Every structure is written in C-alpha cells, then in structure tokens.
Amino acid sequence: VAMAVLQVSISLNKVELSVGDSKFIKCTVIGEPVKVEWFNPQGERIVSSPRVALHTGEDSSRLTIYRAVVEDAGIYRCQATNAEGQTQEATMVLEMYQKLAFRDVKSPQEFRHGETAEVVCDVISSPAPAVSWFYQKGNCTFIPDIRDSRFQVLPNNNLQIHKVTKVDEGVYRCEARVEARGEINFVDIEVVVNVPPVLSVVQQSFNATADYQESVTFTCITSGSPDPEVTWHRKGQQLERSEQYVLNNLEGGRSTLTIRNILQGDGGDYTCRATNKAGSEERELFLKVFVQPHITQLRNVTAVEGSAAMISCVAEGEPVPEISWRRASDGRSFADGDKSQDGRVDVRGRHGRSMLTISGVKLPDLGRFDCEALSRIGGHQKSMFLDIEYMPKFQNNQTIFYSWEGNPVNISCDVKSNPPATMLWRRERLTISAEGTANTRVHTTDGKSLLEVTPVSDRDFGRYNCTARNNIGAKYQEFILAQADVPSNPYSVRLSAVSQRSATVTFMKPDSHGGVPIGHYLVNYKEVGSQDWRDVKSHGVQTTVLLTGLEPNTTYEVRVAAVNGKGQGEFSHTESFQSLPIREPSPPAVHGQRGVGKAYRLGLVKQDDGGMPIVEYIVKYKTDKEDQWMTKLVSGQHDFALLQPLQWNTRYEVEITARNVKGLSEPTFYQFFMPQKPDIIADSLFSGLGLGPVVGLGLAGLLLVLVVVDVSCYFLRQCGLLMCITRKICSKKTTTSGKSKEMEEGKAAYLGDGSKDPIVEMRTEEERITNHDGSPVHEPNETTPLTEPEKLPLKEENGKETLKPDMIEIKVHSDNSIHTKQDDSKA
C-alpha cells in the first residue's frame, strides 16, 4: 500500500514582532508524519527552552517565542518526516522591530557652570526614531534656538550646551517619533546648573594676646549653587564645635569661627573651605598671637671657687623677648654682648636664650642673679642663686692662747667653708676624739670647734692642730697654748689736778699683760708715815683714777699695780704728792637772764671753793648813776640771785664775791641793762578776743570803776551807796575805828612819797635784807616800830601784777621805804 504524501503548512507566513513581545506560530501536517521539527534562522534544530518553547502533537507543532529579541529575526522552517523517511517543510519569516523606548534617562541631570553640558536622551526604536528637543520655561514650551551655537543636537540624539550657565537651567523635553508606525513618545529632563563656591573673607589677619581670655572671630562669606557647606580647618584637621571653637552659619552666606580663651598655641593659619557639587574653594586666615614673655628655664647653679659658672636663661614670648641680667649684690646689669670691667662676666644670647658666664668664680660672686625677659608687650623676671663651693678658710685672728695650771681655756677654731667642713683636733700627731680626754673637751657647732683645755702640767702646754676638710679640699691651722703670767708693773705714774680734797692719778699700761687680758688696775695711796694703804680700783682698764676724800695740805704716797685673770702683778714705783692747803675760793662765774617785769635773774656758777664749802655769795648792785650799793646775801648752796624791783631803762653794775671759812674771793664784776618800760595798748590786749569777751571786759571795768569811786566816797566823805547800806544796817553813823585808821595809814604808806620806787627783794631764809646804806633791815618780830602790815597788791605802772598778793608783804618804815618779805624765794 502506498504511503500518503505529506503536506506541511504554517499559519502565518510572515510575522512582525516588537522587541520584547511574545508570539506563537502553528505548523500543521497532513499525512502520517513520524515527527515534526522546527529550525531557526541559523538552520539549527530548535530545542524547547523557557524562552523558545515547542508543543508538538501527532499532526501539528506550535512554536512560542517569549520576549523576543532582535536576534530572533529570520526564516523559521517547520519540517515533517514520515515512516519512510520522506520530509516535507514550510517556512515563516519573522521580522523584528523596536518600539520607541527611553533607556535609563536620568532627571535631573546636573552640570557645572561654564562646562559643556550634554543632556542625555537615550531612545531606541526600529527603524531609528526622529528626536526633537523642547525647553520649558514656566508654562511655555519652545524649541531651543539652534541658531545659538551653544546648543547642538548630537548624532546620538543628546542635546549639547556649550558653556552652560545658570540661565540655561530648567526642564528640557526629549521627543522621539517613528514615522512608519506613527509612534511618538517623550521624556522630560530637568537640567540643573551647579555654580562652584565663591568665597571671600572680611579680614584676613588678626592679632590677639594670649592668657588674657581674649576671643577672635573669623568670618567667611560664600555664594554658589547649591549653597556651599563651609568647614574650618587647622593644620590639616577639621575643627569641630567645642568650648574653644564656636561655629555659626548665618544668613547671607556668612560663616563664623570664634576662638575663645586664646592661648599661645592658637596662633597660625586657619582655613575656611566652602564645598558644593560644583567644586570647592578655600581661603587662609592668620591669627597672630602675642605672648607676654615667660621665663621657662632658670636654675640655681653651684660652682667651685676658681672655676667657671654658666647660668642659662630661656624665655618664650611673641615677639621673642630680649633677655638681660642683673647682679643683686651691686645692682650691675648685663645685656647681650656686655662684659664686666674685669672681663670675668660675659653675656651671650639670641632668640630667647641667654648664657651668663663667670670665669674664675670668686666668693663675692655668690648671691642672687635676676633674669629679665622684655618685649614690647610686657616682661617677666625670675631669680636664681649662684652658690660657690670652696675649701675651708680659717677665720681665726688669735692663734696663741694663754692659761695656767688648773685654769680652763677655750681654743677656738673658726672655719668658713662650703659645703660645711668636718673639723678634727690633734695634739702631737694624736687625734683628740669628740668625747675628749680627762682634761680636754671638744664642742663643735656649725663652722666652729672649741677645744677646752684645762692644763694640769707643763705637758698640756704646746701646739694643737685643727684640721678642716670638705669635698673640695682640706686645710689645717696650728694653735699654741702658752703659760700665762701676772702682768708687769705699770709705769710713768703722774699726779694731776691736785686740789685740797682730790687728785688724779695717770699711768702707762704695763709692757706685758702676762698673756691674759688685764681686768683692772689697783691704785694704793696713803699718808706719808702711815702703814695703812687705801685701795682704789680703776673703771675697767682705764689708766686714769680719781682719788677723793683727801686731807688738805697733806703729803701722800701712791703706787699702781695691774690685775689679770691669774692675779695681781708688781706695783709701780711709789710717787709722792701733797694736797693743797685751804684758801679763799676762786671768783664765781656769773651769767644773767632777763626776769619777769622789773626783776633780773643772776646765775651763779661755783668755781674752786678753796678746799672748804662756800658759805655765801655777797651780791652788790647799783645803777650806773648812783654811788650807793645795795647788798644781797645768797646761800652758797644756791645757784642764782633774783634782783628786784629794778628801774626801767637803766644800766646796773653788779659785784659778786664768794666766801668760805678762810675768807673772801676776789670779786667778779658784771653789768646788765634793764630795757624801757613796755607799752601795752588796748588793741594789743583785745586783738585776740572776740566781740563778746571785749564787751564783757568793758562792763567789768566800768563796774570796777564804780566800786572804786563808791569805796573812795565811803572812806573820804562818808557817802555813797556803801555808806547808805551801812547806815541802814547799823542804824547809826559809822565812826572812824582803829581799823579805818590802819587802812588810812596803809593808804598813806601806799600813797606816800612817790618820788622814789620802793626796793623789793626776793630772798630765801638764809638771805638778809639791808637798807641802801648796807645796814640790816629788821625782821617784823624785832623791836623796830612798824605799823601793822597790810597785804596789798604791788602794781606796776602798766597795771599788771608782778607779785601775787599772798606772796608779798609790805613793811612801811619811818623813812617811807618799803621792804618786802617772801616766804620762799626759790624761782
């Protein structure tokens, strides 16, 4: 039986498929096929897969293409085979095309101001689309002016803008069309133009002083798009907000950095950096920090005598300070390059460092040195101490000591050294321990060692050695302990200022004090023929001794011996002298002093009394126009005589004689002048008073005048206010009584002969009062008839009281002369 012929057909002979779409094609076979297969455009048999699937039945097969791609285009064949191996096929043409599609078009697209911008619009289709660009500004859409050479559509459909500016910013539309299919689509792209930061600073450099809590604010002004971010940097590190740094962003693109509590390390460069998408810009700002000078290095120095001392002083500050030195011992200052007069002190330095060098250090260099750092904004001073080490130096002036057996003596070893020295005593190469021996002891203090030696025999006298040692060196000194003796005798004994009762002994010191200082001198004296010596010790070591209590006109012997710690030395040769006999006193010395009112004080200076006390001074005085002397006797114990009352404007002559039991001295003559009577006027009396006291004194004076007038009327004419009062009280006429008579006599005495001033004498109990002729005036208790004394004030012509009423007693004698008596004449 013959096989039927195979017939193969495909449902679609030509298929157009868009990229990405899916499609299936059915192949139908008439006959008895054994198999049905599909072949791709490359002639390869298609094997079913997830993207290209085959579904085959007995007489058909379906080919499905999922998400087709351009490479799927071509001629596909459906082939059927029967049992005999005969084949039959049919073909189908698959044409692929690309729909309009925008691939990865970004919006916004950002560009840097001034660069060539390329706005990307990646659109695909098949056939190739026609692309147009539009620019939207507000509500308007228009095609960019292609005539502007800055705009250009590139072959790849992108829009190129040369030197893009902020004005070019906006929304651009990319529109694509496929004329064959009438397909059209668009995409809107936002174009953003970023402007790089523009940065400016208000002030680029600043000055500040450290350690004064000062603050400085840097300001940067920025512009750009987008708004730049401002950061501050120092030494490559970004500054963060802290207690020291205050960061602020203000309106108008202003950014500030405030540095608080500025220190020395805050000086230097600071960077203000502005950054955005378009780039960055930075500016340098500078902070100049002035720092007060501060000495950071100055140490005490210790040098050995004779070596060199180097003293370093280091100071910081801005500006760098200049360093100078001052030596405290003499105030001498040294600056860079200075040298001392002896060339031993030299100063060298620069950049805040200074070195003071002392060559051949001496002990006077010891002490304080001041380092001073100065700049135009201030100064700082520190001090150091230069210590000098040196070998022991002995300070002893005495190297020989004296003593005697049983008498302890201190041998002093005084040492000056730095560092302190240890001291050791030796005797004949044997060391004396600190505990001492039976007759020696050692007492040591700072810089001093005392060796106490109590000699007990001759072997203890001799040489002793003191050795002082420190780490610089050692020295020793020898001392000699010698046996002491009593002093030798004084010599050249002389007598001077010999008088009736005293004499002065002088002498020369002994040639030898025996090794022990003399304590005092002993003077022996006695009357010739007597065996009893009397002793007088000198005051210390004075070589003059006063002998007192001598008998006049007597011969004495005197000798002198020196006494030291060991004992009394030999006496000197005996000298003789005779005290003076008793004689009349020497004339007294006189000096005058103006007294009060009409008195004169005459000072009496006692001279040699001739060996016996002065009994009295006889003072005679008169005016230079009179011949009659007035005499005043003054006790020898007094040193003045008061002469009064005296006449104004008068010269007086005075003769003074001293008297002892032997007789009278030669007279001393003296003159003085009483001045004119002083004028006292009302202006001088009342110039120092106010109005009230003056008025009061005036009223008191008026009242006194009235009382005087009334009293006068009472006594003279038995009338007046007082008389009226008396009559009313007594109811009888008052007769003149004994009292009135006495008052009248007193008045008469007071108002007596006024042609001659009365003589008023101040005297002590030892003084006697005489008349003008020198005869003694009788005391009131004598038989000389006197009126009863009436105590009235003695007034001078100017109205002032010279003597108090209770101190003056007026005696009226028959010759109308007035004498006074005062209980106590001492001034």
Secondary structure, 3 states (H helix, E strand, C coil): CCCCCCEEEECCCEEEEECCCCEEEEEEEECCEEEEEEECCCCCECCCCCCEEEEECCCEEEEEECCCCHHHCEEEEEEEEECCCCEEEEEEEEEEECCCEECCCCCCEEEECCCCEEECCCEECCCCCEEEEEEEECCEEECCCCCCCCEEECCCCCEEECCCCHHHCEEEEEEEEECCCCEEEEEEEEEEEEEEEEEEECCCEEEEECCCCCCEEEEEEEEEECCCEEEEEECCEECCCCCCEEEEEEHHHEEEEEECCCCHHHCEEEEEEEEECCEEEEEEEEEEEEEEEEEEEECCEEEECCCCEEEEEEEEEECCCEEEEEECCCCCEECCCCECCCCCEEEEEECCEEEEEECCCCHHHCEEEEEEEEECCEEEEEEEEEEEEEEEEECCCCCEEEECCCCCEEEEEEEEEECCCEEEEEECCEEECCCCCCCEEEEEECCEEEEEECCCCHHHCEEEEEEEECCCCEEEEEEEEEECCCCCCCEEEEEECCCCCCEEEEEECCCCCCCCCEEEEEEEEEECCCCCCEEEECCCCCCEEEECCCCCCCEEEEEEEEEECCCEEEECCCEEEECCCCCCCCCCEEEEEECCCCCEEEEEECCCCCCCCCCEEEEEEEECCCCCCEEEEEECCCCEEEECCCCCCEEEEEEEEEEECCEECCCEEEEEEECCCCCCCHHHHHCCCCHHHHHHHHHHHHHHHHHHHHHHHHHHCCCCHHHHHHHHHHCCCCCCCHHHHHHHHHHHHHCCCCCCCCCCCCCCCCCCEECCCCCECCCCCCCCCCCCCCCCCCECCCCCECCCCCCCEEEECCCCCEEEECCCCCC
